[in-house]
C-alpha cells in the first residue's frame, strides 16, 4: 500500500507516538480510512506539525502493512476557524467514521459526502440538517440503511400525496399507519420527513421534522455502535447545558 502520486485526504484524528511522532487517522479518497505514522511531526519545525482534525491535505505515504509512513502532507487551502458547536459537529462525524469503518475499505462516494458536510458545516453554523444527511449516507454506504419506501410489515409503498404519520423502528425500517407502534422506542415520523430522508437531502429540514429525524437516525446508529456512547455526543450535551439559555435557538437549529 504505497502511493507515489499522492491523493486527497482529511485528518480524522491524531495522537502522540513516541517522543516526537504522531499516529494520524486519515480519510482518503481511494483507500478509505488509513492510519499513518508521521515521524517527527511533533517537532515545532516539522512540515507535518500543522496536521490536525478538519484539515484537507494532499498526502503521500510509503510502506505496507497496518501503519505506513507519511512521506508528505500539503494543505489544500487555509484552515478556517470553527466555533465550539462547529468543532463538536466535526468531532461527531469523525468519530462515526472512526467507530464504524475499517481501515482499507474505500468509500469514494462517502468521501464526497464528507467534503460536502465540512463545507456546509463551515457555511451554516448551528444548522443540523447536514448531519442527518451524513448519518443516512454513512448507513447507506455501509449497507445498513433500512428501506424507507415501503412498510416492513405489509409492503405498502410510501405515498407522497398523503399527509400521514409512519413509524420508524431501528434495524427494521418503517411501518405504515395500519400497524400499531411496536414499542416506546419507535419514532413517529411524517411521511414528508421520510421522503426527505430518502431523497437528495440537499436542503434544510422543513416542517419541524428535525428532532424526529435525529432520534430515528441516532437509534439506527446505536444498533451498529453496539450500545457504546459517543464521546462527541457527551461533549455536546455538556456544552449545551453550560450555555443555556443563550444557546436555545442554536440548539433547536442544531437538532434539525
C-alpha positions in Angstrom: 0.0 0.0 0.0 2.5 2.6 -1.2 1.4 5.8 -3.0 3.7 7.6 -5.4 1.4 10.3 -6.9 -0.5 11.2 -3.7 -4.2 11.9 -3.1 -6.7 14.0 -1.2 -7.3 13.2 2.5 -8.9 14.6 5.6 -7.5 14.3 9.1 -9.9 12.4 11.4 -7.7 12.1 14.5 -4.1 12.3 15.7 -2.4 11.0 18.8 1.2 11.0 20.1 3.6 8.2 19.3 7.0 8.1 21.0 8.7 11.4 21.9 8.3 13.3 18.6 5.9 11.5 16.3 2.2 11.1 15.6 -0.1 8.4 14.5 -2.7 10.0 12.2 -6.0 8.6 11.1 -6.9 9.8 7.6 -10.0 9.5 5.5 -8.7 9.2 1.9 -10.5 9.3 -1.4 -9.4 5.9 -2.7 -8.2 3.9 0.3 -10.9 4.9 2.8 -9.7 5.2 6.4 -5.9 5.0 6.6 -3.6 5.1 9.6 -0.1 6.5 9.0 3.0 7.2 11.1 4.0 10.9 10.9 7.7 10.8 12.0 8.9 13.8 13.8 5.5 15.6 13.4 5.6 16.9 17.0 8.7 18.9 16.4 8.0 22.6 16.1 9.8 23.0 12.7 8.4 19.8 11.1 6.5 20.4 7.9 3.9 17.9 9.4 3.5 19.9 12.6 0.2 21.5 11.5 -1.7 18.2 10.9 -4.9 18.4 12.8 -8.6 17.2 12.5 -10.6 19.0 9.9 -7.7 19.9 7.6 -7.8 18.9 3.9 -4.4 17.6 2.8 -2.6 16.2 -0.2 -0.8 13.2 1.2 1.8 10.6 0.1 2.8 7.6 2.2 5.4 4.9 1.9 5.4 1.3 3.0 2.9 -1.5 3.5 1.2 -3.1 6.5 -1.0 -1.6 9.2 0.9 1.7 9.6 2.8 3.1 6.6 5.0 6.2 7.0 3.6 9.6 6.0 6.0 11.0 3.5 4.3 14.2 2.5 1.3 16.3 3.7 0.4 19.6 1.9 -2.5 21.7 3.0 -5.2 22.2 0.3 -6.2 25.6 1.5 -6.3 27.7 4.7 -7.8 26.3 7.8 -11.0 28.2 8.6 -11.7 29.0 12.3 -14.6 27.0 13.8 -16.7 27.8 16.8 -17.4 25.3 19.6 -20.6 23.9 18.0 -18.9 23.5 14.6 -16.0 21.8 16.2 -18.3 19.4 18.1 -20.1 18.6 14.8 -16.7 17.9 13.2 -15.7 15.7 16.1 -19.1 13.8 15.7 -18.8 12.9 12.1 -15.1 12.0 12.5 -16.0 9.8 15.5 -18.6 8.0 13.5 -16.1 7.2 10.7 -13.5 6.0 13.3 -16.0 3.8 15.1 -18.0 2.4 12.1 -15.5 2.0 9.3 -12.4 -0.3 8.9 -9.0 0.8 7.7 -8.5 0.0 4.0 -12.2 -0.1 3.0 -12.7 2.5 0.2 -15.8 4.7 0.2 -15.3 7.2 -2.6 -19.0 8.3 -2.6 -18.9 8.8 1.2 -15.7 10.8 0.8 -17.5 13.3 -1.4 -20.4 13.5 1.1 -17.8 14.1 3.9 -16.4 17.0 1.9 -19.8 18.4 1.3 -20.6 18.1 5.0 -17.5 20.0 6.0 -18.4 22.8 3.5 -21.9 23.2 4.9 -20.7 22.9 8.5 -18.4 26.0 7.9 -21.1 27.9 6.0 -24.1 27.3 8.1 -23.1 27.3 11.8 -25.7 25.9 14.1 -27.7 24.0 11.3 -28.1 20.3 11.8 -29.7 19.0 8.6 -26.3 18.2 7.0 -25.5 15.9 9.9 -28.7 13.9 9.2 -27.7 13.6 5.6 -24.2 12.4 6.6 -25.7 9.8 9.0 -28.0 8.4 6.4 -25.3 8.3 3.7 -23.0 6.6 6.1 -25.5 3.9 6.8 -26.2 3.5 3.1 -22.5 3.2 2.2 -22.0 0.6 4.9 -25.1 -1.4 3.7 -27.0 -0.8 6.9 -29.7 1.7 5.9 -33.2 0.2 6.1 -35.7 0.5 3.3 -37.8 3.7 3.7 -40.0 3.3 0.6 -42.4 0.6 1.9 -43.8 -0.8 5.1 -41.6 -3.5 6.6 -44.8 -5.3 7.8 -47.2 -5.3 4.8 -45.1 -3.9 2.0 -47.3 -0.8 1.4 -45.5 1.9 -0.5 -45.0 5.4 0.9 -47.5 7.7 -0.8 -46.0 11.3 -1.2 -49.5 12.7 -1.8 -50.9 11.6 1.6 -50.3 13.5 4.8 -49.9 10.8 7.4 -47.6 9.5 10.1 -45.4 6.4 9.8 -43.3 4.6 12.4 -39.5 4.1 12.3 -38.0 1.2 14.1 -34.2 0.8 14.3 -32.8 -2.2 12.4 -36.1 -2.9 10.8 -37.3 0.1 8.8 -40.7 1.9 8.6 -44.2 0.8 9.4 -47.3 2.3 7.8 -50.2 3.7 9.9 -52.1 0.4 9.6 -49.9 -1.1 12.2 -49.6 -0.1 15.9 -46.2 1.2 17.1 -44.4 -1.9 18.4 -42.9 -0.2 21.5 -41.9 3.1 23.0 -38.6 3.2 21.2 -40.3 3.6 17.9 -40.1 7.1 16.4 -43.2 8.6 14.8 -42.4 10.5 11.5 -44.5 12.4 9.0 -44.4 10.8 5.5 -42.9 14.0 4.2 -40.0 13.6 6.6 -39.3 10.1 5.2 -39.4 11.4 1.7 -36.8 14.0 2.6 -34.6 11.2 4.2 -34.8 9.0 1.1 -34.1 11.9 -1.3 -31.1 14.1 -2.1 -31.2 15.8 1.4 -29.7 18.9 -0.1 -31.8 21.5 1.8 -32.8 22.4 5.3 -35.4 20.2 7.0 -38.8 21.7 6.9 -41.9 21.3 9.0 -40.2 20.8 12.4 -39.1 17.2 11.5 -35.6 17.8 12.7 -35.8 16.2 16.2 -37.7 13.1 14.9 -35.2 12.5 12.2 -32.3 13.0 14.6 -33.9 10.4 17.0 -34.5 7.8 14.4 -31.0 8.0 12.9 -29.4 8.1 16.4 -31.2 4.9 17.3 -30.2 3.3 14.0 -26.5 4.2 14.6 -26.6 2.9 18.1 -27.5 -0.6 16.8 -24.2 -0.6 15.0 -22.2 1.1 17.7 -23.0 -1.8 20.0 -24.7 0.5 22.5 -21.4 2.3 23.3 -22.0 6.0 23.7 -20.2 8.6 21.5 -17.8 10.9 23.3 -18.9 13.7 20.9 -22.5 13.5 21.9 -21.5 13.6 25.6 -19.4 16.7 25.0 -22.3 18.3 23.0 -24.7 17.7 25.8 -22.3 19.2 28.4 -21.7 22.2 26.1 -25.5 22.9 25.7 -26.0 22.6 29.5 -23.3 25.2 30.1 -24.7 27.7 27.6 -28.4 27.6 28.5 -30.5 29.6 27.9 -28.4 31.7 25.4 -27.9 28.8 23.0 -31.6 27.8 22.9 -32.1 29.0 19.3 -28.9 27.4 18.1 -29.7 24.2 20.0 -33.0 23.9 18.2 -31.4 24.6 14.9 -28.7 22.0 15.6 -31.3 19.4 16.4 -32.6 19.7 12.9 
